[in-house]
Amino acid sequence: MGCVCEIFGLACIVALIMSFSSRAPYQLKMAAFLIGSGVIVLICIPFMFVRPRDYRNALVPAWCCRQLCRALGVTMEVRGLENVRKENGSVVLMNHQSALDLCVLAYLWPVIGRATVVSKKEILYIPFFGFGAWLWGTLFINRSRKSDSIVTLQKESKAINERNCKLLLFPEGTRNSKETLLPFKKGSFHIALQSQCPIQPVVISKYWFLNSEKKMFRPGHAIIHIMPEIFTKGSNTDDLDSLIEQSRSVMQAEYSKLSQEAKVLNFKKQF
């Protein structure tokens, strides 16, 4: 009975979102997205105990999150599926723009392979969502204690080869909605070099429909491109800087290209 009530509550939230106009207040739509995501995870948590810390626990919440985004008027498309090698582990690098990147993960999760997201420890303490994220295998790091973070990531890097795991990271280290990517942190590249695994850039077009400064959240469309792998086998720490530059250069070029395409698509969607 309790589960039915929870599902009914979620249905009410989605119905409320569906009734929003494109000019609904930014705060209201973001709150609906965050609360809706929390409710989705809350409903799914009991079923995750069957296989704790398993990436497959996120598949149902991911599907629900995609529906939630559609209810908000946000759609996404994934390109470059031919570049995914599920039988191989890799370090997956993504540009980070907003809390709405959770929707990006929801689109990637079913297609990228055995995935583990690296996230700041503060996410763990978000009611319901943090515990659910732990149950589907999210790796939480304490960014204020660099030594602990390095040790944790080094342990996880072994899983890349042993379990063909995809380690998903945001190399910019913080949210950035500008048209130029921020400088990349070195941590993810150290992991790739240590495990000698490929780096797989994933670029998400600029969210033209979302602007936190102007408090704008309109219906819109984003493009997610899974790019070809950058191989690190045979490289060492002497190649670190060039590897960072190569990865950022490739991602910046694709980010600019996709963002221009998405800008046209979103303009047409508004009219």
Secondary structure, 3 states (H helix, E strand, C coil): CHHHHHHHHHHHHHHHHHCCCCCCCHHHHHHHHHHHHHHHHHHHHHHHCCCCCCHHHHHHHHHHHHHHHHHCCEEEEEECHHHCCCCCCEEEEECCCCCCHHHHHHHHHHHHCCEEEEEEHHHHHCCCHHHHHHHCCCEEECCCCHHHHHHHHHHHHHHHHHCCCEEEECCCCCCCCCCCCCCCCCHHHHHHHHHCCCEEEEEECCCCCEECCCCEECCEEEEEEECCCECCCCCCHHHHHHHHHHHHHHHHHHHHHHHHHHHHHHHHHHC
